[in-house]
Amino acid sequence: MEERTFLLANQAHVFSLMKKNVEHERIAHAYLFEGDTGTGKHQMSLWLAKRLFCLAVKDNDCCNECVNCKRIATNEHPNVQIIEPDGQSIKVDQIRQLQKEFAKKGFEKGRQIFIIRQADTMNVSAANSLLKFLEEPEGEMLAILEVESLGRVLPTIQSRCQIIHFIPLNKKELSKKIQESGISEKTAHLLASLTNSYDKAVEISQNEWFNGAKDVIEKWFLYLNKKDPQAFIYVQKNLLSIAKEKSQQQMILAILLYYFQLERDQMLQHQVSGSRLNANIERILQSQQKLAANVPFQGVAEQLALRILFK
């Protein structure tokens, strides 16, 4: 998807801000783009590089057709360097090599840009080397650091960058992106309800416990929603065996909540009152609070089942 289209749909505020910065020539020498994977950080990096080198700017936007835009899109522009982790991290040798590249003669005229993806994976040596680079930039330079967690970036590096926050994808867009990784539409919708992070969603989808538990929890929902007394027996017979850990217990209630919310939304679409489902959703939320207060899971689940079945 073209960067502009994605950014307008998901990061309109950031896109507008960066366009104004370019238009009024207020480009910082270093940016720190912070947000979950898939929220548009790299699209913003590429758009900014294209816009600054575009040969046919129109309405303060890059053309995506000129030779410079195409070279940036294929990572072939000599003034735009993109650094990605070598294995699990950005290593000091990569930063040193970047410095050597920038020191070489023969670059095309104009600004030099480097984009570091997953910059929060830099080891200490790499971060210190980058810090020196940011403190003593050579010529007209623009640094863009893409990170998921500001907490993993040295405060001294943060202080030398303008920090731009990217909001999480909305549930619809996140679900669509999850499906693009080969996950079914039904499971993608469920995952998008459990996390705002694409990476976390994919991680959950690959979890053996999740893949076994989601069907067990859906069956419990069906019993509860039909007010079938089997729902109470089901807790001890089926749920407890998949609720050994606190995180699993929390996930069980979160998935159950999703199914009840989905049922309510479908009823509302057909102009049917969802008051009964709203009451059940409130009961699940109260159960989550009890679990957080260290009430034993079996008691929480059995009480929830009784409240839904007989009220």
Summary of the structure (lengths in Angstrom):
residues: 311
radius of gyration: 24.9
end to end distance: 49.5
largest distance: 79.0
contacts: 927
relative contact order: 0.09
helix: 60%
strand: 9%
